[in-house]
Every structure is written in structure tokens, then in C-alpha cells.
């Protein structure tokens, strides 16, 4: 099952993102369920959130993955949406 995780950073939380980036990137690689991932950017190119496509068994697995992301544990996100997604192209 493909799940799009769309997370928006809390305002002014860039340093939290930078401080936890290495752990987050390692988590993406180690878990083996990330199909695609990258930061959301503002008009100036600054990182303001994350878009991650997970390939997991079900929504419960996506919720568990999201809760254990180092960014989430560090309190980076103002919001996180998990949305079932169907790849067409």
C-alpha cells in the first residue's frame, strides 16, 4: 500500500530540522519502506516540510513509521497527513 506522508514544519523550526537531519535520513534508508522522499520548499528554496511516499502493509504501519521518524520525535512538525495514494505514472 502506498501512503503519501505530507508534513509541515512548525514556524521557525529550521534549526530543529537541521539538528535532526542525519538521523532522519538514516531512518529513511534503514527502514526499507520509503519509495520517494524530499523536503517541501518555500519560494526562497528554504525547507518547510517533508513529502515521503511509503510502501507499507497498511495505514497502521504508516502511522507507526511516522511516529518513529526522528523529525517527529524532535517535535519538528506542526502537522502530518497520511493519505493513501495510487501511483498512475
PDB file with one MODEL, atoms N, CA, C and O in Angstrom:
MODEL        1
ATOM      1  N   UNK A   1       0.852  -1.176   0.000  1.00  0.00           N
ATOM      2  CA  UNK A   1       0.000   0.000   0.000  1.00  0.00           C
ATOM      3  C   UNK A   1       0.897   1.239   0.000  1.00  0.00           C
ATOM      4  O   UNK A   1       1.810   1.353   0.818  1.00  0.00           O
ATOM      5  N   UNK A   2       0.632   2.156  -0.915  1.00  0.00           N
ATOM      6  CA  UNK A   2       1.390   3.400  -0.955  1.00  0.00           C
ATOM      7  C   UNK A   2       0.678   4.469  -0.139  1.00  0.00           C
ATOM      8  O   UNK A   2      -0.529   4.670  -0.266  1.00  0.00           O
ATOM      9  N   UNK A   3       1.446   5.144   0.694  1.00  0.00           N
ATOM     10  CA  UNK A   3       0.922   6.208   1.556  1.00  0.00           C
ATOM     11  C   UNK A   3       1.784   7.445   1.350  1.00  0.00           C
ATOM     12  O   UNK A   3       3.009   7.372   1.451  1.00  0.00           O
ATOM     13  N   UNK A   4       1.157   8.577   1.064  1.00  0.00           N
ATOM     14  CA  UNK A   4       1.864   9.851   0.996  1.00  0.00           C
ATOM     15  C   UNK A   4       1.833  10.482   2.376  1.00  0.00           C
ATOM     16  O   UNK A   4       0.765  10.703   2.946  1.00  0.00           O
ATOM     17  N   UNK A   5       3.012  10.770   2.905  1.00  0.00           N
ATOM     18  CA  UNK A   5       3.143  11.486   4.165  1.00  0.00           C
ATOM     19  C   UNK A   5       3.502  12.917   3.808  1.00  0.00           C
ATOM     20  O   UNK A   5       4.531  13.169   3.181  1.00  0.00           O
ATOM     21  N   UNK A   6       2.658  13.847   4.206  1.00  0.00           N
ATOM     22  CA  UNK A   6       2.899  15.261   3.956  1.00  0.00           C
ATOM     23  C   UNK A   6       2.970  15.944   5.312  1.00  0.00           C
ATOM     24  O   UNK A   6       1.982  16.010   6.044  1.00  0.00           O
ATOM     25  N   UNK A   7       4.154  16.449   5.633  1.00  0.00           N
ATOM     26  CA  UNK A   7       4.375  17.069   6.937  1.00  0.00           C
ATOM     27  C   UNK A   7       4.801  18.517   6.756  1.00  0.00           C
ATOM     28  O   UNK A   7       5.617  18.833   5.890  1.00  0.00           O
ATOM     29  N   UNK A   8       4.250  19.376   7.565  1.00  0.00           N
ATOM     30  CA  UNK A   8       4.596  20.806   7.555  1.00  0.00           C
ATOM     31  C   UNK A   8       5.347  21.129   8.845  1.00  0.00           C
ATOM     32  O   UNK A   8       4.901  20.782   9.939  1.00  0.00           O
ATOM     33  N   UNK A   9       6.488  21.795   8.703  1.00  0.00           N
ATOM     34  CA  UNK A   9       7.283  22.170   9.863  1.00  0.00           C
ATOM     35  C   UNK A   9       6.585  23.254  10.678  1.00  0.00           C
ATOM     36  O   UNK A   9       5.803  24.046  10.151  1.00  0.00           O
ATOM     37  N   UNK A  10       6.886  23.272  11.976  1.00  0.00           N
ATOM     38  CA  UNK A  10       6.444  24.377  12.818  1.00  0.00           C
ATOM     39  C   UNK A  10       7.182  25.635  12.362  1.00  0.00           C
ATOM     40  O   UNK A  10       8.331  25.550  11.927  1.00  0.00           O
ATOM     41  N   UNK A  11       6.550  26.781  12.453  1.00  0.00           N
ATOM     42  CA  UNK A  11       7.245  28.024  12.089  1.00  0.00           C
ATOM     43  C   UNK A  11       8.513  28.198  12.930  1.00  0.00           C
ATOM     44  O   UNK A  11       8.514  27.939  14.134  1.00  0.00           O
ATOM     45  N   UNK A  12       9.576  28.633  12.286  1.00  0.00           N
ATOM     46  CA  UNK A  12      10.811  28.901  12.997  1.00  0.00           C
ATOM     47  C   UNK A  12      11.574  27.668  13.457  1.00  0.00           C
ATOM     48  O   UNK A  12      12.433  27.769  14.333  1.00  0.00           O
ATOM     49  N   UNK A  13      11.275  26.494  12.877  1.00  0.00           N
ATOM     50  CA  UNK A  13      11.869  25.238  13.347  1.00  0.00           C
ATOM     51  C   UNK A  13      13.004  24.733  12.456  1.00  0.00           C
ATOM     52  O   UNK A  13      13.351  23.554  12.516  1.00  0.00           O
ATOM     53  N   UNK A  14      13.579  25.593  11.641  1.00  0.00           N
ATOM     54  CA  UNK A  14      14.627  25.149  10.738  1.00  0.00           C
ATOM     55  C   UNK A  14      15.793  24.512  11.493  1.00  0.00           C
ATOM     56  O   UNK A  14      16.334  23.502  11.043  1.00  0.00           O
ATOM     57  N   UNK A  15      16.187  25.080  12.627  1.00  0.00           N
ATOM     58  CA  UNK A  15      17.314  24.512  13.360  1.00  0.00           C
ATOM     59  C   UNK A  15      16.991  23.109  13.862  1.00  0.00           C
ATOM     60  O   UNK A  15      17.873  22.251  13.882  1.00  0.00           O
ATOM     61  N   UNK A  16      15.751  22.859  14.269  1.00  0.00           N
ATOM     62  CA  UNK A  16      15.339  21.508  14.676  1.00  0.00           C
ATOM     63  C   UNK A  16      15.497  20.550  13.508  1.00  0.00           C
ATOM     64  O   UNK A  16      15.982  19.431  13.676  1.00  0.00           O
ATOM     65  N   UNK A  17      15.091  20.987  12.328  1.00  0.00           N
ATOM     66  CA  UNK A  17      15.243  20.161  11.119  1.00  0.00           C
ATOM     67  C   UNK A  17      16.723  19.860  10.871  1.00  0.00           C
ATOM     68  O   UNK A  17      17.095  18.708  10.644  1.00  0.00           O
ATOM     69  N   UNK A  18      17.555  20.882  10.915  1.00  0.00           N
ATOM     70  CA  UNK A  18      18.981  20.694  10.643  1.00  0.00           C
ATOM     71  C   UNK A  18      19.651  19.810  11.689  1.00  0.00           C
ATOM     72  O   UNK A  18      20.485  18.970  11.353  1.00  0.00           O
ATOM     73  N   UNK A  19      19.290  19.998  12.952  1.00  0.00           N
ATOM     74  CA  UNK A  19      19.889  19.213  14.040  1.00  0.00           C
ATOM     75  C   UNK A  19      19.557  17.729  13.948  1.00  0.00           C
ATOM     76  O   UNK A  19      20.329  16.894  14.420  1.00  0.00           O
ATOM     77  N   UNK A  20      18.419  17.388  13.346  1.00  0.00           N
ATOM     78  CA  UNK A  20      17.957  16.001  13.284  1.00  0.00           C
ATOM     79  C   UNK A  20      18.013  15.397  11.886  1.00  0.00           C
ATOM     80  O   UNK A  20      17.547  14.276  11.679  1.00  0.00           O
ATOM     81  N   UNK A  21      18.567  16.114  10.939  1.00  0.00           N
ATOM     82  CA  UNK A  21      18.563  15.684   9.530  1.00  0.00           C
ATOM     83  C   UNK A  21      19.317  14.373   9.318  1.00  0.00           C
ATOM     84  O   UNK A  21      18.811  13.488   8.628  1.00  0.00           O
ATOM     85  N   UNK A  22      20.504  14.224   9.886  1.00  0.00           N
ATOM     86  CA  UNK A  22      21.267  12.983   9.686  1.00  0.00           C
ATOM     87  C   UNK A  22      20.502  11.774  10.209  1.00  0.00           C
ATOM     88  O   UNK A  22      20.444  10.745   9.536  1.00  0.00           O
ATOM     89  N   UNK A  23      19.919  11.881  11.385  1.00  0.00           N
ATOM     90  CA  UNK A  23      19.150  10.764  11.952  1.00  0.00           C
ATOM     91  C   UNK A  23      17.926  10.467  11.093  1.00  0.00           C
ATOM     92  O   UNK A  23      17.580   9.304  10.885  1.00  0.00           O
ATOM     93  N   UNK A  24      17.274  11.510  10.596  1.00  0.00           N
ATOM     94  CA  UNK A  24      16.103  11.336   9.725  1.00  0.00           C
ATOM     95  C   UNK A  24      16.489  10.612   8.438  1.00  0.00           C
ATOM     96  O   UNK A  24      15.818   9.663   8.033  1.00  0.00           O
ATOM     97  N   UNK A  25      17.569  11.057   7.795  1.00  0.00           N
ATOM     98  CA  UNK A  25      17.997  10.426   6.541  1.00  0.00           C
ATOM     99  C   UNK A  25      18.400   8.969   6.771  1.00  0.00           C
ATOM    100  O   UNK A  25      18.117   8.114   5.932  1.00  0.00           O
ATOM    101  N   UNK A  26      19.045   8.683   7.878  1.00  0.00           N
ATOM    102  CA  UNK A  26      19.408   7.300   8.200  1.00  0.00           C
ATOM    103  C   UNK A  26      18.152   6.460   8.393  1.00  0.00           C
ATOM    104  O   UNK A  26      18.099   5.316   7.941  1.00  0.00           O
ATOM    105  N   UNK A  27      17.143   7.012   9.059  1.00  0.00           N
ATOM    106  CA  UNK A  27      15.875   6.313   9.275  1.00  0.00           C
ATOM    107  C   UNK A  27      15.203   6.001   7.940  1.00  0.00           C
ATOM    108  O   UNK A  27      14.683   4.901   7.752  1.00  0.00           O
ATOM    109  N   UNK A  28      15.209   6.954   7.017  1.00  0.00           N
ATOM    110  CA  UNK A  28      14.624   6.724   5.693  1.00  0.00           C
ATOM    111  C   UNK A  28      15.267   5.514   5.025  1.00  0.00           C
ATOM    112  O   UNK A  28      14.578   4.674   4.447  1.00  0.00           O
ATOM    113  N   UNK A  29      16.589   5.434   5.107  1.00  0.00           N
ATOM    114  CA  UNK A  29      17.325   4.352   4.450  1.00  0.00           C
ATOM    115  C   UNK A  29      17.172   3.024   5.186  1.00  0.00           C
ATOM    116  O   UNK A  29      16.986   1.983   4.555  1.00  0.00           O
ATOM    117  N   UNK A  30      17.248   3.053   6.510  1.00  0.00           N
ATOM    118  CA  UNK A  30      17.257   1.828   7.318  1.00  0.00           C
ATOM    119  C   UNK A  30      15.928   1.087   7.322  1.00  0.00           C
ATOM    120  O   UNK A  30      15.909  -0.141   7.409  1.00  0.00           O
ATOM    121  N   UNK A  31      14.826   1.806   7.231  1.00  0.00           N
ATOM    122  CA  UNK A  31      13.520   1.163   7.388  1.00  0.00           C
ATOM    123  C   UNK A  31      13.082   0.384   6.158  1.00  0.00           C
ATOM    124  O   UNK A  31      12.270  -0.535   6.267  1.00  0.00           O
ATOM    125  N   UNK A  32      13.607   0.738   4.986  1.00  0.00           N
ATOM    126  CA  UNK A  32      13.320  -0.018   3.779  1.00  0.00           C
ATOM    127  C   UNK A  32      11.912   0.122   3.222  1.00  0.00           C
ATOM    128  O   UNK A  32      11.508  -0.688   2.387  1.00  0.00           O
ATOM    129  N   UNK A  33      11.153   1.119   3.655  1.00  0.00           N
ATOM    130  CA  UNK A  33       9.778   1.283   3.164  1.00  0.00           C
ATOM    131  C   UNK A  33       9.560   2.599   2.416  1.00  0.00           C
ATOM    132  O   UNK A  33       8.443   2.896   1.993  1.00  0.00           O
ATOM    133  N   UNK A  34      10.619   3.383   2.252  1.00  0.00           N
ATOM    134  CA  UNK A  34      10.488   4.687   1.611  1.00  0.00           C
ATOM    135  C   UNK A  34      10.708   4.541   0.108  1.00  0.00           C
ATOM    136  O   UNK A  34      11.773   4.120  -0.343  1.00  0.00           O
ATOM    137  N   UNK A  35       9.675   4.898  -0.658  1.00  0.00           N
ATOM    138  CA  UNK A  35       9.738   4.842  -2.111  1.00  0.00           C
ATOM    139  C   UNK A  35      10.360   6.117  -2.686  1.00  0.00           C
ATOM    140  O   UNK A  35      11.204   6.063  -3.580  1.00  0.00           O
ATOM    141  N   UNK A  36       9.930   7.257  -2.157  1.00  0.00           N
ATOM    142  CA  UNK A  36      10.431   8.571  -2.569  1.00  0.00           C
ATOM    143  C   UNK A  36      10.369   9.497  -1.360  1.00  0.00           C
ATOM    144  O   UNK A  36       9.532   9.323  -0.474  1.00  0.00           O
ATOM    145  N   UNK A  37      11.259  10.476  -1.334  1.00  0.00           N
ATOM    146  CA  UNK A  37      11.239  11.423  -0.217  1.00  0.00           C
ATOM    147  C   UNK A  37      11.991  12.688  -0.575  1.00  0.00           C
ATOM    148  O   UNK A  37      12.925  12.666  -1.378  1.00  0.00           O
ATOM    149  N   UNK A  38      11.581  13.779   0.020  1.00  0.00           N
ATOM    150  CA  UNK A  38      12.284  15.038  -0.142  1.00  0.00           C
ATOM    151  C   UNK A  38      11.594  16.143   0.628  1.00  0.00           C
ATOM    152  O   UNK A  38      10.439  16.007   1.032  1.00  0.00           O
ATOM    153  N   UNK A  39      12.317  17.248   0.830  1.00  0.00           N
ATOM    154  CA  UNK A  39      11.736  18.358   1.574  1.00  0.00           C
ATOM    155  C   UNK A  39      10.767  19.179   0.734  1.00  0.00           C
ATOM    156  O   UNK A  39      10.907  19.278  -0.485  1.00  0.00           O
ATOM    157  N   UNK A  40       9.791  19.762   1.405  1.00  0.00           N
ATOM    158  CA  UNK A  40       8.947  20.786   0.796  1.00  0.00           C
ATOM    159  C   UNK A  40       9.699  22.102   0.939  1.00  0.00           C
ATOM    160  O   UNK A  40      10.371  22.327   1.945  1.00  0.00           O
ATOM    161  N   UNK A  41       9.591  22.971  -0.062  1.00  0.00           N
ATOM    162  CA  UNK A  41      10.357  24.215  -0.078  1.00  0.00           C
ATOM    163  C   UNK A  41       9.452  25.435  -0.160  1.00  0.00           C
ATOM    164  O   UNK A  41       8.373  25.392  -0.751  1.00  0.00           O
ATOM    165  N   UNK A  42       9.915  26.522   0.443  1.00  0.00           N
ATOM    166  CA  UNK A  42       9.202  27.789   0.283  1.00  0.00           C
ATOM    167  C   UNK A  42       9.697  28.478  -0.994  1.00  0.00           C
ATOM    168  O   UNK A  42      10.520  27.920  -1.719  1.00  0.00           O
ATOM    169  N   UNK A  43       9.206  29.669  -1.267  1.00  0.00           N
ATOM    170  CA  UNK A  43       9.545  30.372  -2.518  1.00  0.00           C
ATOM    171  C   UNK A  43      11.022  30.730  -2.611  1.00  0.00           C
ATOM    172  O   UNK A  43      11.542  30.928  -3.709  1.00  0.00           O
ATOM    173  N   UNK A  44      11.703  30.814  -1.474  1.00  0.00           N
ATOM    174  CA  UNK A  44      13.130  31.130  -1.461  1.00  0.00           C
ATOM    175  C   UNK A  44      14.000  29.876  -1.490  1.00  0.00           C
ATOM    176  O   UNK A  44      15.227  29.976  -1.498  1.00  0.00           O
ATOM    177  N   UNK A  45      13.378  28.698  -1.505  1.00  0.00           N
ATOM    178  CA  UNK A  45      14.116  27.440  -1.522  1.00  0.00           C
ATOM    179  C   UNK A  45      14.429  26.884  -0.151  1.00  0.00           C
ATOM    180  O   UNK A  45      15.155  25.896  -0.036  1.00  0.00           O
ATOM    181  N   UNK A  46      13.894  27.500   0.892  1.00  0.00           N
ATOM    182  CA  UNK A  46      14.110  27.004   2.256  1.00  0.00           C
ATOM    183  C   UNK A  46      13.213  25.820   2.552  1.00  0.00           C
ATOM    184  O   UNK A  46      12.086  25.752   2.063  1.00  0.00           O
ATOM    185  N   UNK A  47      13.711  24.878   3.358  1.00  0.00           N
ATOM    186  CA  UNK A  47      12.944  23.683   3.714  1.00  0.00           C
ATOM    187  C   UNK A  47      11.843  24.039   4.713  1.00  0.00           C
ATOM    188  O   UNK A  47      12.092  24.688   5.728  1.00  0.00           O
ATOM    189  N   UNK A  48      10.607  23.596   4.401  1.00  0.00           N
ATOM    190  CA  UNK A  48       9.462  23.913   5.249  1.00  0.00           C
ATOM    191  C   UNK A  48       8.620  22.702   5.609  1.00  0.00           C
ATOM    192  O   UNK A  48       7.602  22.835   6.289  1.00  0.00           O
ATOM    193  N   UNK A  49       9.029  21.525   5.164  1.00  0.00           N
ATOM    194  CA  UNK A  49       8.241  20.327   5.432  1.00  0.00           C
ATOM    195  C   UNK A  49       8.832  19.143   4.699  1.00  0.00           C
ATOM    196  O   UNK A  49       9.946  19.207   4.178  1.00  0.00           O
ATOM    197  N   UNK A  50       8.069  18.053   4.663  1.00  0.00           N
ATOM    198  CA  UNK A  50       8.530  16.820   4.032  1.00  0.00           C
ATOM    199  C   UNK A  50       7.406  16.165   3.248  1.00  0.00           C
ATOM    200  O   UNK A  50       6.238  16.212   3.636  1.00  0.00           O
ATOM    201  N   UNK A  51       7.789  15.554   2.133  1.00  0.00           N
ATOM    202  CA  UNK A  51       6.891  14.692   1.363  1.00  0.00           C
ATOM    203  C   UNK A  51       7.589  13.342   1.247  1.00  0.00           C
ATOM    204  O   UNK A  51       8.688  13.250   0.699  1.00  0.00           O
ATOM    205  N   UNK A  52       6.955  12.308   1.759  1.00  0.00           N
ATOM    206  CA  UNK A  52       7.539  10.966   1.747  1.00  0.00           C
ATOM    207  C   UNK A  52       6.471   9.998   1.257  1.00  0.00           C
ATOM    208  O   UNK A  52       5.340  10.016   1.744  1.00  0.00           O
ATOM    209  N   UNK A  53       6.825   9.160   0.299  1.00  0.00           N
ATOM    210  CA  UNK A  53       5.924   8.110  -0.158  1.00  0.00           C
ATOM    211  C   UNK A  53       6.403   6.806   0.466  1.00  0.00           C
ATOM    212  O   UNK A  53       7.515   6.343   0.211  1.00  0.00           O
ATOM    213  N   UNK A  54       5.539   6.229   1.285  1.00  0.00           N
ATOM    214  CA  UNK A  54       5.834   4.972   1.977  1.00  0.00           C
ATOM    215  C   UNK A  54       5.177   3.810   1.252  1.00  0.00           C
ATOM    216  O   UNK A  54       4.070   3.945   0.731  1.00  0.00           O
ATOM    217  N   UNK A  55       5.848   2.677   1.217  1.00  0.00           N
ATOM    218  CA  UNK A  55       5.289   1.440   0.669  1.00  0.00           C
ATOM    219  C   UNK A  55       5.194   0.471   1.840  1.00  0.00           C
ATOM    220  O   UNK A  55       6.156  -0.220   2.172  1.00  0.00           O
ATOM    221  N   UNK A  56       4.015   0.433   2.460  1.00  0.00           N
ATOM    222  CA  UNK A  56       3.804  -0.309   3.705  1.00  0.00           C
ATOM    223  C   UNK A  56       2.590  -1.234   3.594  1.00  0.00           C
ATOM    224  O   UNK A  56       1.820  -1.150   2.637  1.00  0.00           O
ATOM    225  N   UNK A  57       2.432  -2.106   4.572  1.00  0.00           N
ATOM    226  CA  UNK A  57       1.334  -3.080   4.557  1.00  0.00           C
ATOM    227  C   UNK A  57      -0.033  -2.418   4.710  1.00  0.00           C
ATOM    228  O   UNK A  57      -1.000  -2.829   4.069  1.00  0.00           O
ATOM    229  N   UNK A  58      -0.110  -1.396   5.560  1.00  0.00           N
ATOM    230  CA  UNK A  58      -1.398  -0.772   5.841  1.00  0.00           C
ATOM    231  C   UNK A  58      -1.185   0.586   6.512  1.00  0.00           C
ATOM    232  O   UNK A  58      -0.053   0.985   6.786  1.00  0.00           O
ATOM    233  N   UNK A  59      -2.279   1.280   6.770  1.00  0.00           N
ATOM    234  CA  UNK A  59      -2.207   2.612   7.366  1.00  0.00           C
ATOM    235  C   UNK A  59      -1.608   2.561   8.768  1.00  0.00           C
ATOM    236  O   UNK A  59      -0.923   3.498   9.177  1.00  0.00           O
ATOM    237  N   UNK A  60      -1.853   1.496   9.499  1.00  0.00           N
ATOM    238  CA  UNK A  60      -1.272   1.369  10.845  1.00  0.00           C
ATOM    239  C   UNK A  60       0.251   1.362  10.771  1.00  0.00           C
ATOM    240  O   UNK A  60       0.917   1.968  11.610  1.00  0.00           O
ATOM    241  N   UNK A  61       0.798   0.683   9.780  1.00  0.00           N
ATOM    242  CA  UNK A  61       2.254   0.654   9.606  1.00  0.00           C
ATOM    243  C   UNK A  61       2.768   2.042   9.244  1.00  0.00           C
ATOM    244  O   UNK A  61       3.842   2.435   9.698  1.00  0.00           O
ATOM    245  N   UNK A  62       2.031   2.782   8.445  1.00  0.00           N
ATOM    246  CA  UNK A  62       2.424   4.147   8.091  1.00  0.00           C
ATOM    247  C   UNK A  62       2.413   5.044   9.321  1.00  0.00           C
ATOM    248  O   UNK A  62       3.322   5.853   9.510  1.00  0.00           O
ATOM    249  N   UNK A  63       1.393   4.906  10.154  1.00  0.00           N
ATOM    250  CA  UNK A  63       1.325   5.708  11.383  1.00  0.00           C
ATOM    251  C   UNK A  63       2.500   5.394  12.299  1.00  0.00           C
ATOM    252  O   UNK A  63       3.103   6.299  12.877  1.00  0.00           O
ATOM    253  N   UNK A  64       2.822   4.111  12.430  1.00  0.00           N
ATOM    254  CA  UNK A  64       3.947   3.701  13.260  1.00  0.00           C
ATOM    255  C   UNK A  64       5.247   4.266  12.697  1.00  0.00           C
ATOM    256  O   UNK A  64       6.073   4.784  13.450  1.00  0.00           O
ATOM    257  N   UNK A  65       5.435   4.173  11.391  1.00  0.00           N
ATOM    258  CA  UNK A  65       6.640   4.705  10.769  1.00  0.00           C
ATOM    259  C   UNK A  65       6.751   6.198  11.042  1.00  0.00           C
ATOM    260  O   UNK A  65       7.811   6.686  11.435  1.00  0.00           O
ATOM    261  N   UNK A  66       5.658   6.920  10.834  1.00  0.00           N
ATOM    262  CA  UNK A  66       5.663   8.376  11.021  1.00  0.00           C
ATOM    263  C   UNK A  66       5.972   8.755  12.466  1.00  0.00           C
ATOM    264  O   UNK A  66       6.703   9.714  12.712  1.00  0.00           O
ATOM    265  N   UNK A  67       5.425   8.017  13.411  1.00  0.00           N
ATOM    266  CA  UNK A  67       5.648   8.323  14.830  1.00  0.00           C
ATOM    267  C   UNK A  67       7.092   8.109  15.247  1.00  0.00           C
ATOM    268  O   UNK A  67       7.565   8.747  16.188  1.00  0.00           O
ATOM    269  N   UNK A  68       7.798   7.222  14.564  1.00  0.00           N
ATOM    270  CA  UNK A  68       9.174   6.903  14.916  1.00  0.00           C
ATOM    271  C   UNK A  68      10.214   7.663  14.104  1.00  0.00           C
ATOM    272  O   UNK A  68      11.413   7.481  14.319  1.00  0.00           O
ATOM    273  N   UNK A  69       9.783   8.502  13.183  1.00  0.00           N
ATOM    274  CA  UNK A  69      10.703   9.343  12.410  1.00  0.00           C
ATOM    275  C   UNK A  69      11.401  10.291  13.390  1.00  0.00           C
ATOM    276  O   UNK A  69      10.730  10.930  14.201  1.00  0.00           O
ATOM    277  N   UNK A  70      12.723  10.394  13.332  1.00  0.00           N
ATOM    278  CA  UNK A  70      13.435  11.320  14.226  1.00  0.00           C
ATOM    279  C   UNK A  70      12.916  12.758  14.160  1.00  0.00           C
ATOM    280  O   UNK A  70      12.936  13.460  15.171  1.00  0.00           O
ATOM    281  N   UNK A  71      12.459  13.202  13.006  1.00  0.00           N
ATOM    282  CA  UNK A  71      11.882  14.543  12.926  1.00  0.00           C
ATOM    283  C   UNK A  71      10.634  14.640  13.812  1.00  0.00           C
ATOM    284  O   UNK A  71      10.464  15.621  14.536  1.00  0.00           O
ATOM    285  N   UNK A  72       9.778  13.648  13.757  1.00  0.00           N
ATOM    286  CA  UNK A  72       8.569  13.657  14.582  1.00  0.00           C
ATOM    287  C   UNK A  72       8.932  13.608  16.061  1.00  0.00           C
ATOM    288  O   UNK A  72       8.355  14.331  16.873  1.00  0.00           O
ATOM    289  N   UNK A  73       9.882  12.759  16.404  1.00  0.00           N
ATOM    290  CA  UNK A  73      10.300  12.646  17.810  1.00  0.00           C
ATOM    291  C   UNK A  73      10.903  13.943  18.332  1.00  0.00           C
ATOM    292  O   UNK A  73      10.820  14.229  19.526  1.00  0.00           O
ATOM    293  N   UNK A  74      11.511  14.730  17.445  1.00  0.00           N
ATOM    294  CA  UNK A  74      12.108  16.005  17.833  1.00  0.00           C
ATOM    295  C   UNK A  74      11.081  17.137  17.902  1.00  0.00           C
ATOM    296  O   UNK A  74      11.411  18.251  18.308  1.00  0.00           O
ATOM    297  N   UNK A  75       9.833  16.853  17.505  1.00  0.00           N
ATOM    298  CA  UNK A  75       8.782  17.865  17.557  1.00  0.00           C
ATOM    299  C   UNK A  75       8.845  18.874  16.421  1.00  0.00           C
ATOM    300  O   UNK A  75       8.382  20.003  16.579  1.00  0.00           O
ATOM    301  N   UNK A  76       9.409  18.491  15.275  1.00  0.00           N
ATOM    302  CA  UNK A  76       9.574  19.403  14.145  1.00  0.00           C
ATOM    303  C   UNK A  76       8.247  19.802  13.503  1.00  0.00           C
ATOM    304  O   UNK A  76       8.083  20.951  13.092  1.00  0.00           O
ATOM    305  N   UNK A  77       7.315  18.884  13.414  1.00  0.00           N
ATOM    306  CA  UNK A  77       6.146  19.097  12.562  1.00  0.00           C
ATOM    307  C   UNK A  77       4.975  19.763  13.276  1.00  0.00           C
ATOM    308  O   UNK A  77       4.643  19.433  14.414  1.00  0.00           O
ATOM    309  N   UNK A  78       4.359  20.713  12.570  1.00  0.00           N
ATOM    310  CA  UNK A  78       3.103  21.317  13.014  1.00  0.00           C
ATOM    311  C   UNK A  78       1.939  20.421  12.634  1.00  0.00           C
ATOM    312  O   UNK A  78       0.931  20.365  13.339  1.00  0.00           O
ATOM    313  N   UNK A  79       2.084  19.709  11.497  1.00  0.00           N
ATOM    314  CA  UNK A  79       1.024  18.798  11.049  1.00  0.00           C
ATOM    315  C   UNK A  79       1.634  17.681  10.219  1.00  0.00           C
ATOM    316  O   UNK A  79       2.658  17.856   9.559  1.00  0.00           O
ATOM    317  N   UNK A  80       0.976  16.524  10.270  1.00  0.00           N
ATOM    318  CA  UNK A  80       1.365  15.376   9.455  1.00  0.00           C
ATOM    319  C   UNK A  80       0.098  14.748   8.914  1.00  0.00           C
ATOM    320  O   UNK A  80      -0.795  14.375   9.675  1.00  0.00           O
ATOM    321  N   UNK A  81       0.020  14.630   7.597  1.00  0.00           N
ATOM    322  CA  UNK A  81      -1.103  13.958   6.956  1.00  0.00           C
ATOM    323  C   UNK A  81      -0.593  12.675   6.311  1.00  0.00           C
ATOM    324  O   UNK A  81       0.444  12.671   5.648  1.00  0.00           O
ATOM    325  N   UNK A  82      -1.321  11.600   6.511  1.00  0.00           N
ATOM    326  CA  UNK A  82      -1.045  10.321   5.872  1.00  0.00           C
ATOM    327  C   UNK A  82      -2.226  10.013   4.964  1.00  0.00           C
ATOM    328  O   UNK A  82      -3.361   9.882   5.422  1.00  0.00           O
ATOM    329  N   UNK A  83      -1.942   9.900   3.669  1.00  0.00           N
ATOM    330  CA  UNK A  83      -3.011   9.769   2.679  1.00  0.00           C
ATOM    331  C   UNK A  83      -2.701   8.588   1.769  1.00  0.00           C
ATOM    332  O   UNK A  83      -1.617   8.520   1.189  1.00  0.00           O
ATOM    333  N   UNK A  84      -3.638   7.661   1.639  1.00  0.00           N
ATOM    334  CA  UNK A  84      -3.457   6.555   0.697  1.00  0.00           C
ATOM    335  C   UNK A  84      -3.294   7.145  -0.697  1.00  0.00           C
ATOM    336  O   UNK A  84      -3.983   8.094  -1.071  1.00  0.00           O
ATOM    337  N   UNK A  85      -2.361   6.559  -1.464  1.00  0.00           N
ATOM    338  CA  UNK A  85      -2.015   7.108  -2.767  1.00  0.00           C
ATOM    339  C   UNK A  85      -1.920   5.976  -3.787  1.00  0.00           C
ATOM    340  O   UNK A  85      -1.424   4.890  -3.486  1.00  0.00           O
ATOM    341  N   UNK A  86      -2.401   6.248  -4.995  1.00  0.00           N
ATOM    342  CA  UNK A  86      -2.316   5.266  -6.082  1.00  0.00           C
ATOM    343  C   UNK A  86      -1.410   5.823  -7.165  1.00  0.00           C
ATOM    344  O   UNK A  86      -1.692   6.871  -7.746  1.00  0.00           O
ATOM    345  N   UNK A  87      -0.320   5.116  -7.432  1.00  0.00           N
ATOM    346  CA  UNK A  87       0.608   5.538  -8.484  1.00  0.00           C
ATOM    347  C   UNK A  87      -0.005   5.221  -9.839  1.00  0.00           C
ATOM    348  O   UNK A  87      -0.405   4.084 -10.094  1.00  0.00           O
ATOM    349  N   UNK A  88      -0.079   6.213 -10.700  1.00  0.00           N
ATOM    350  CA  UNK A  88      -0.595   6.041 -12.055  1.00  0.00           C
ATOM    351  C   UNK A  88       0.557   6.126 -13.053  1.00  0.00           C
ATOM    352  O   UNK A  88       0.668   5.291 -13.951  1.00  0.00           O
ATOM    353  N   UNK A  89       1.401   7.122 -12.898  1.00  0.00           N
ATOM    354  CA  UNK A  89       2.552   7.299 -13.781  1.00  0.00           C
ATOM    355  C   UNK A  89       3.803   7.398 -12.921  1.00  0.00           C
ATOM    356  O   UNK A  89       4.905   7.551 -13.448  1.00  0.00           O
TER     357      UNK A  89
ENDMDL
END
